[in-house]
């Protein structure tokens, strides 16, 4: 028995922090899942589990970019705003240009593809602004992206006059966000999310690009002195994060067939929370996209339990906050204990 | 806590010939290094006691133990005859040892008065009280330097005057000993004179000064006693009047074994690979030199001479005006560009600039040449493991395997990882900034061996070091730097004049 614990101790201490935290968060997920199965009837049904992932596709999609940036030690708080802005602009660009009485029904009348491309360009522009201030002018990312969060949300408000645009849209606009794989309930959005997660995991673990991301987070100055073009790399990451938010924005606008100015409020926090729950170090250096998916599942389980227990929605924030807090504290505690 | 102005002796009565500090068999062991080795000596009360030695001699470790910043491994220290053992600098200060660090401990945004009382404020209901203590501090300050107004903001004072504020604070809080670590490094000639006057006047306040400086002239000017340390050991302590001049001091500092290791090369290549033409920046002034293929060039100077800045400029890590040509092509001013051109840097601070300590040896070794271990941007991890294993073998890195986190290695092995990184970059030229700092003796000679082998392979090596034995043992050519200027170029050989080198490095002429 003693030998066994000795062996486990050695195995734990020889593990890298990243592996340790990943295993730790997976255990947390399993424990939460077990509790959920115990108190909510039928929680273990495969359909339920699939639903958990499918209902959170947008947060996971955002989490990809946020994770890469957090690994380098940077935040992106602008993603929620970018979703709203891109969705609203995609609608505005596609709405027919016929002059009507209602100003919210008049758009630019661009072809569908062109409208989407332009909307994504605008999302990239926000990423560009982030990169410029953070990389070139060395302003802390949390400040800059809180600024662009407001800026992007503001653009959405102005274009919708503070409300939403949902008329004179071509039929095709509503397709991609609502279509499913024939014969299954799996939505195209979820497939896109899964595909992007797969690409991100490959990029992160097997390419030079991924390696550089970790190097910057582990030691920015050493990375620069080792020949990594830190500024260029961070610029790519901010652009990528904005692009992912833009894609999410278009999918969500299509789902509702509307550009709504207060869409995705608070999503930047959800994306950050699942990234942290997934074990990414808030100071950078380690973390992973798969961890972020685990983090999303932890959050999903907690939220569904709350719904399953018929907790009033007012209490859900409190529950979510508490769980996040506990999980991150436990992570910190486990890391410190391991070293001592 | 009674203060008497200069000229009076405080009411504590001591025999003027007794020892304020007695150090016996002091030892400090860091993993792999004995930084202080069986050091014993006394410091007489109310004297100015100079502490000299090369970098790595153990001075700073000794000072850190005295101030309480480090704990000793063994040995005893007696202050005023009582056992002295402190856990932190604050406790050390309370017991009577204050320190004037190079990085001054004053708050620029506060007034002189507030700085003096910082950390010992008396309050009534949370409001500051003007107590006797403050008055006393101000009095001491006025007696030391009347030109400083207590209401003045510290940010408006020169470095020299900030030092005086700190000295006043130490004197007024009844320090028995004030340790001064290179106080003249950042102040001008006139200010040095004034500082010395003040240091001499401290006698009267019953204060002993431990004075650390690389500038030997100052030691003779102000010191009454001198202690020489070398390689962690105590060499000698004697009155300055018994020292026969600078050459004796220098001999004690560097020992005798200095030149034995340098072997002139049979033939030198005449092919110039690096031409530095008139480069200048915030620290460097019009520096020019050439380096040949297979040459080991050494750059020597004191702290602040511009060695690191020169290494960083060549590497493109700092901006500069002027031109550097390598292998016939002008160098780009970025590390990415210089690495591509075939230059690699072993930086001064390995933990903060050279290594990714949270990553594995494998993750560190391959960073500077990831193209070599990848195809179309995808990393071939089998190849990466194989290469890392090869370097662990080649440089004899003591580790259980390539997947060990670098943070868990000893200093010498960490430095070898930095070397592997630079060797894997396949560079034709290596810039080594303090390549053996904080490395134990065994690893040191291994690193020297690696450097010699590289030079034989035809790589050019630039060593930037403040350890003169290292420079003299290794380098074919020696350049002396002083405050950002290139003073001279010397060919190494048995006729090299060490005293002249130290003189130039310390005085600039």
Interface residues (C-beta under 8 A of the other chain):
Chain A: X16 X17 X206 X207 X208 X209 X211 X214 X215 X218 X219 X221 X222 X223 X224 X225 X226 X227 X228 X229 X285 X286
Chain B: X315 X317 X334 X335 X336 X339 X340 X345 X347 X352 X353 X354 X355 X356 X357 X358 X359 X360 X363 X367 X368 X370 X371 X374 X377 X378 X379 X381 X403 X405 X421 X425
